[in-house]
Amino acid sequence: MKKFLKEGLSRGLLITSRFLPSQGIPILTYHSIDSSGSTISTSQEVFKSHIEYLSDQGFRTISLRAYYDRFTGLLPNSEREIVLTFDDGFKNNYDVVFPLM
């Protein structure tokens, strides 16, 4: 049941991204990319599906600095940009995320 809810929420987030205002830049935050089943982790398969979906939809990842520059008006907004953040610096952020990016 927990896996069903988690994957459903993930899909809902991706579907919702289609309706976000064009002037806003979505920020997706991940904690850990692993198969622990924890409510604050995302499986490698689900994360990979997120990245594939975002790529297929033409999203381009930008840094938090680029986000700040757009937010404060130093740089103009571009369509289909997204920020991905990973907290705590788990080793799986490097081992799993880095190769997919």
C-alpha positions in Angstrom: 0.0 0.0 0.0 2.8 2.4 0.9 4.5 1.7 -2.4 1.2 2.3 -4.3 0.7 5.6 -2.6 4.2 6.8 -3.1 4.3 5.9 -6.8 0.8 7.5 -7.2 2.0 10.7 -5.6 5.1 10.7 -7.9 3.0 10.3 -11.0 0.6 13.0 -9.7 3.5 15.3 -9.3 4.7 14.7 -12.8 1.2 15.1 -14.3 0.8 18.3 -12.3 4.0 19.7 -13.8 2.1 20.1 -17.1 -0.2 22.7 -15.5 2.4 24.8 -13.7 2.5 28.5 -14.7 5.1 29.2 -17.3 6.7 31.9 -15.2 7.5 29.5 -12.4 10.3 27.1 -12.2 9.5 23.8 -10.4 11.9 22.6 -7.8 11.8 18.8 -7.1 13.4 17.7 -3.9 14.6 14.2 -3.3 16.0 12.7 -0.1 17.5 9.4 -0.9 17.4 7.2 -4.1 17.2 3.7 -2.8 15.0 0.6 -2.4 14.6 0.9 1.4 10.8 1.6 1.1 11.2 4.5 3.4 8.6 7.3 3.0 11.4 9.8 2.4 13.3 7.7 -0.3 12.5 7.1 -3.9 13.4 3.9 -5.7 15.9 4.0 -8.5 13.2 2.8 -10.9 10.8 5.6 -10.0 13.5 8.2 -10.0 14.6 7.0 -13.5 11.0 7.3 -14.7 10.9 10.9 -13.4 14.1 11.8 -15.3 12.9 10.1 -18.5 9.5 11.9 -18.2 11.1 15.3 -17.7 13.5 14.7 -20.5 10.7 13.6 -22.9 8.7 16.7 -22.0 11.7 18.9 -22.8 12.7 20.0 -19.3 16.2 21.1 -18.8 17.7 21.1 -15.3 19.3 24.3 -14.0 21.3 25.1 -10.9 19.9 26.9 -7.9 22.1 29.9 -8.9 20.5 30.0 -12.3 17.1 29.8 -10.5 18.0 32.7 -8.3 19.1 34.8 -11.2 15.8 34.2 -13.0 13.8 34.7 -9.8 15.4 38.1 -9.1 15.3 39.2 -12.7 19.0 39.0 -13.5 18.3 36.5 -16.3 15.0 36.0 -18.2 12.9 32.9 -17.5 13.1 30.1 -20.0 10.4 27.6 -20.5 10.7 24.0 -19.4 13.4 24.5 -16.8 13.4 22.6 -13.5 15.6 22.4 -10.4 16.4 19.1 -8.8 17.7 19.1 -5.2 19.1 16.2 -3.1 19.4 16.7 0.6 21.8 15.1 3.0 24.4 14.1 0.4 23.8 10.4 0.6 26.3 8.3 -1.4 23.4 7.0 -3.6 23.0 10.6 -4.8 26.3 10.2 -6.5 26.2 6.5 -7.3 22.6 6.5 -8.7 21.7 10.0 -9.6 24.9 11.2 -11.2 25.0 8.5 -14.0 21.4 9.2 -14.9 21.9 12.9 -15.2 
